[in-house]
Amino acid sequence: MKNSAEKVSVKVCLGTTCFVMGGGNLQELNEIIPKKYGNKVELSGVNCLGLCSINWEYSKAPYVKVDDDVVNEATVEKVLELVDKKLGIN
């Protein structure tokens, strides 16, 4: 759990593979995260996290990193659940 001064970092992969595999649906986070968490979460898009290239055949795109934790086959629900956990919200 984070202390109140620390922000949770959420990085959404915007690479082609992640976008094609459903990452476009993660754009909803742009509206949900500021409303739900205020300034406790820093949301950003990154050109590529490079995670699908590790094992392309078994890629679990789209990917999102929440702090140092990787969310594979990311959905809005999975990301929010992990952010809640990091912030100690039940």
For each residue, the residues with C-beta under 8 A, 3 or more apart:
1: 86 87 88
2: 6 7 8 40 86 87 88
3: 6
4:
5:
6: 2 3
7: 2 39 40 41 42
8: 2 37 40 41 42 66 67 83 86 87
9: 41 42 44 65 66 67
10: 29 33 41 42 43 44 64 65 66 79 83
11: 44 45 46 49 64 65
12: 23 26 29 43 44 45 46 62 64 74
13: 18 23 45 46 48 49 51 61 62 63 64
14: 18 19 23 45 46 47 48
15: 18 19 23 47 48 49 52 61
16: 19 20
17: 20 21 52 59 61 62
18: 13 14 15 21 22 23 48 49 52 61 62 63
19: 14 15 16 23 24 62
20: 16 17 23 61
21: 17 18 59 61 62
22: 18 25 26 61 62 73 74 75
23: 12 13 14 15 18 19 20 26 61 62 74
24: 19 27
25: 22 28 75 76
26: 12 22 23 29 62 64 74 75 76 79
27: 24 30
28: 25 31 32 76
29: 10 12 26 32 33 43 76 79 80
30: 27 33 34 43
31: 28 34 35
32: 28 29 35 36 76 80
33: 10 29 30 36 37 41 43 83
34: 30 31 37 38 43
35: 31 32
36: 32 33 80
37: 8 33 34 40 41 83 87
38: 34 41
39: 7
40: 2 7 8 37 87
41: 7 8 9 10 33 37 38 83 87
42: 7 8 9 10
43: 10 12 29 30 33 34
44: 9 10 11 12
45: 11 12 13 14
46: 11 12 13 14 49
47: 14 15
48: 13 14 15 18
49: 11 13 15 18 46 63 65 70
50: 53 54
51: 13 54 59 61 63 70 72
52: 15 17 18 55 56 59 60 61 63
53: 50 56
54: 50 51
55: 52 58 59
56: 52 53 59
57:
58: 55
59: 17 21 51 52 55 56
60: 52 63 72 73
61: 13 15 17 18 20 21 22 23 51 52 72 73
62: 12 13 17 18 19 21 22 23 26 73 74
63: 13 18 49 51 52 60 70 71 72 74
64: 10 11 12 13 26 70 71 74 78 79
65: 9 10 11 49 68 69 70 71
66: 8 9 10 69 71 79 82 83 86
67: 8 9 86
68: 65
69: 65 66 82
70: 49 51 63 64 65
71: 63 64 65 66 74 78 79 82
72: 51 60 61 63
73: 22 60 61 62 78
74: 12 22 23 26 62 63 64 71 78 79
75: 22 25 26 78 79
76: 25 26 28 29 32 79 80
77: 80 81
78: 64 71 73 74 75 81 82
79: 10 26 29 64 66 71 74 75 76 82 83
80: 29 32 36 76 77 83 84
81: 77 78 84 85
82: 66 69 71 78 79 85 86
83: 8 10 33 37 41 66 79 80 86 87
84: 80 81 87 89 90
85: 81 82 88 89
86: 1 2 8 66 67 82 83
87: 1 2 8 37 40 41 83 84
88: 1 2 85
89: 84 85
90: 84
